Amino acid sequence: EDSSSERVLASKVCTFTSSGSNFMEQHWYFCYTCDLTVSKGCCSVCAKVCHRGHRVVYSRSSRFFCDCGAGGVRGSTCQCLKPRKFTGSSAAPARGASNFQALLPFTEDGDQLPDSDS
């Protein structure tokens, strides 16, 4: 595990934050788990964060905007619209659980958050 690369990744945001719905030249990926296929996909940051552990396949570099950041994933919200707190753990939560946990209020003692390590 390379915690420095995880820390850098936590500071990066979805390209939708800068491009909006305007097409911008970038590398992008399909996510077959989330049905982001054909002309839909996600940016590099979302591929590594929101779609970690999913069936992600590189599409190409072309003019594109991130469908994950645009809200194009049914039942899920992009986790990369703002920088994330670096936790020091790269364990991927179960599909759906990460989105649910992101909606819970943060508490210093963590009592309200489910324990994902067990």
N, C-alpha and C positions, 0 to 999 in steps of 0.2 A: 504494500500500500504506500502510495506516495502522497503524504498529507499536504505537501506544498502545492501539488497540482490540484488537490481537492480544495485547498484554500483559495487558489486562483480562480477555480471554476465557480466557487460560491460568490465571487465578486462580479462575475459576468452576467449579463442580462440578455434576454431574448432580443433578436434583431427587430422584432415588431415594435419595440419601444422607440426605435429611431426611424424605422421605415414606414410604420403604419401599414396601410393597405397599398402603398406604392411599391412597385417591383424594384428590388435592389440586387445587384450582382453578388452572389454568395454561394457557398456550398450548402446543399440541403439534402435531407434524408426522408425516405418513406418510413412509416411505422405501420406495419401490417396488423399489429395488435390493436391499434386505435383507428384502423381504416383510413389512414392518411396515405393514399395511394394515387396513382395516375398523375393528376396535376396538383394534388395536395401533399403537404409534407411539413417537416419541422426543421428549424435551423440547428446548427451544431450544438449550441448550448442546450436547447430543449431536448435534443437527441440524447445528450449525456445526463440530463437531470430528470426532466418530466417523463422521458421514455426509457430510462435505465431499466434493463432487464426485459425489455420488450423485443419484438422481432423488428429491429431497425436495420435498414439497408440503405447504403449511400445511393443517392439518385444522380446528382451531377452538380456542377457549378453553372448557374444561370441566373437570369433575372427572376426573382422570387420574393414573396413575403411569407412569413411563418404562420401557417394555419393554426398551430398550437397557441401562439401568442394572440392570434386574432379570435380565439374562442371557438375554433373549429373542431375541437375534440368533444364529442357528445359525452356528457356526464363527468367532465373533468375540467379543471381550471389550470391554466399555465402557472407553474411555480417560479418562472424566471422573469416576470415582469418587473421585479426589483431584486437587488442583491439579497442573497440568502445568508442566514447565520451559519458560519462554519462550525460544525459539530465535532470534527475530528474522526467521525465514523463514516465509512463509505458503504456500510451495509444498506442494500436496497430494500425498502419496505415493500410489502406485498402490493400488487396492483390495486389501486383504489384507496388503499390505506394512507398513502402519502398525501393525497389530495384532501382526505378527511382531516388528517392531523394538521394540515396547514391552515384549516379554518378554525381550529380551536385556539382559544386565547393562551398566550404564553404565560406560564407561571414560573417563578423562581424555583419553587420546590418540585415542580413537574407533576404534582398530584393529579391534575386533570388529564394528563396525556397518558395514553396506554403505553405499557412497557413493551417496546418492540424487540428487545433483546432476548426474550424468553421464548 
